[in-house]
Amino acid sequence: VHVMLDCGADVGSLTPYLPLSPLHIDRLEELPGCPEMPHVLKTAPGGMVLVDTALHLVPPALVDIALIDAILITNNAQMTALPYIMMDPAFHGRVYATEPCLMMGRLSLIALCEYMEQCPTRRVQVDMTTIPSHVHPVFKQGSRLREIYTRDVIDTCFAKITPVRYNELLDLFGLVECWPLPAGHTIGSANWVIKAGEYKVSYVSSSSKLTNHTLPMEVIPLANPDVLILSNLSINPMYSPDTTLMEVCNVVTAGVKSGGNVLIPCHSTGVLLDLIEWLISHLNKNNLADVPIIIVSPVADAALAHPDIYGEWLNDTKQAKLYVPELPFAHSQLIKNKRIHHFSNVADGMGEVYKTPCIVFAGHPSLRCGDAVLLLNKWRDDPHNVVILIEPEYSFAATLAPFLPMAMRTCFYPIDPSINYAQASKLVHDIRPKTLVTSPTYFRPPPSHPNRTDLLLNREQFAENNVRELGVGETINLPQPSSSIRVNLSVDLIQGINMQPLKTADGYQLVSQISGSLSARNNKPALCAANPSTPAATQAIYGEVDLQELITALTNQGLNPNKVESLGAGSDHHLITLSDSGSTITLSPGVTSITALTGSMRQTLQAAVSSLLVTL
């Protein structure tokens, strides 16, 4: 079974592009061109080179899509590349995510899609492989760059995702079991436990130990795995989330007191709800309750409404409010009281409530598309205004480069609730894995703070663990599960067991000889008491099934093998679909798998296959 863990794309790779805007912005359109590609490459005043094309993302690399049986999603930020994978004809796997994660991820992708559709088509159409790599490392993968997907693609993909609940056991082909656990990061965020027999893998990604509106992270079910995969620790560990939230509130308060507007480019999902609750309390304490708070996003309405309907995914304090009855989040009542206003775009009535000073949350946080680009360009020349970047995925300098110089004050306060390195070290100690797999970057301090030894994982703390580093594009071999398998014994067989003492080097042990009839259904073996009427030895068959001969045999049986697909792993791997009966036959060297809705159809297909083999 091949399982893919998360399916994100590096959204930070959006920064080398020239910002897109629904309206013409002279200063961006008139940036000087670079001599090597003057119509495509533009130079910002600070020297940063920008690409004047539509925005592109890079799907996950080095993945044979045809081999993926299942994709397990931990949170909505790890779904950015899903449309690229799921729309590939070679993909036949299933995708699993919690219901809130599924909904919030869909809204995030729709928002990005809507921002792109608001913008006029770029004049420059260029082969992305011709963009020189010195512009940005992402262009080394020019042949793999893909434009942002459409709304139809998003809807098609997300309709195929299977929603799951915390602790809901998933059975993957009878070989692997997995289930999600609360991760404490955002609503519906999950860590996963994956088990193949007694072999256990715990996957911890984008988790949080902070007290927020979500269910707290569960650690005990993750404990004692054979392998712990640790991913997505805090991107900016030098910033404490609680301290950063307070700093943002202080800067906002100072900005509006000076008579300026405050722009906060951000996603309409994620930390926005926590920030609003902190901010409202802070403004009230400073007698600034009349300052309008405006949220601008194509999905603002849905993004603000959905958290209230996911009560079971919230912490105990938030859930208790549902029984009062009271809405769990403060923003819901503030919207009713017209303290908070939300619009799909700046032209959707924002002018009716806008007044200076005001506080505006708008997308996209990359400042490469969306209403935030328009607002930043409008307010950039007033020194009383301030823009605060809070999303940790985007570089502060690169994000603002196209808009410099400007009189508007700029601040960088990344709010990242993910566990930091000290918390990660304690977490590994509590989980006690036999093998730890994580990124090599976590064992080095951030480039901006090379002397901060507290901002890394200390390898000496993991002396009891087999630490394996896994970098981008690398492959490692992990300890393999035991070759033994668990077999279920029938009640009749258990009643007939006669245990006898057997002397071994370690003393005496009780053993018993068992004989019965071994069967397997859905890859789950079972041993039953032998039926007296069953022959002592069953007939064995061997040989290889030829594709064309099998199609002929099926046709002779009156069946309609109307679709034959190559599985992409070589010409010897094929999937035969019989749509009339809802059945499939998978042909691989040495293995033939039959899927049928009824037992009689399974026997018919089995007879057709057996007719092509030699019986001993």
Salt bridges, closest charged atoms under 4 A:
ASP26 OD1 - HIS24 NE2 2.87
GLU29 OE2 - ARG122 NH1 3.60
GLU29 OE1 - ARG123 NH2 3.48
GLU36 OE2 - HIS134 NE2 2.90
ASP52 OD1 - ARG122 NH1 2.95
ASP69 OD2 - HIS2 ND1 3.67
GLU114 OE2 - ARG151 NH1 3.56
ASP155 OD1 - ARG106 NH2 3.06
ASP155 OD2 - ARG151 NE 3.36
ASP171 OD2 - LYS524 NZ 2.88
GLU198 OE2 - ARG486 NH2 2.20
ASP226 OD1 - LYS434 NZ 3.40
ASP274 OD1 - HIS213 ND1 2.96
GLU277 OE2 - LYS318 NZ 3.00
GLU312 OE1 - ARG165 NH1 2.48
ASP381 OD1 - ARG380 NH1 3.17
ASP382 OD1 - HIS384 ND1 3.10
ASP430 OD2 - LYS426 NZ 2.90
ASP430 OD1 - HIS429 ND1 3.69
ASP454 OD1 - ARG452 NE 2.88
GLU469 OE2 - ARG459 NH2 2.11
GLU565 OE1 - HIS92 NE2 3.84
GLU565 OE2 - LYS563 NZ 3.79
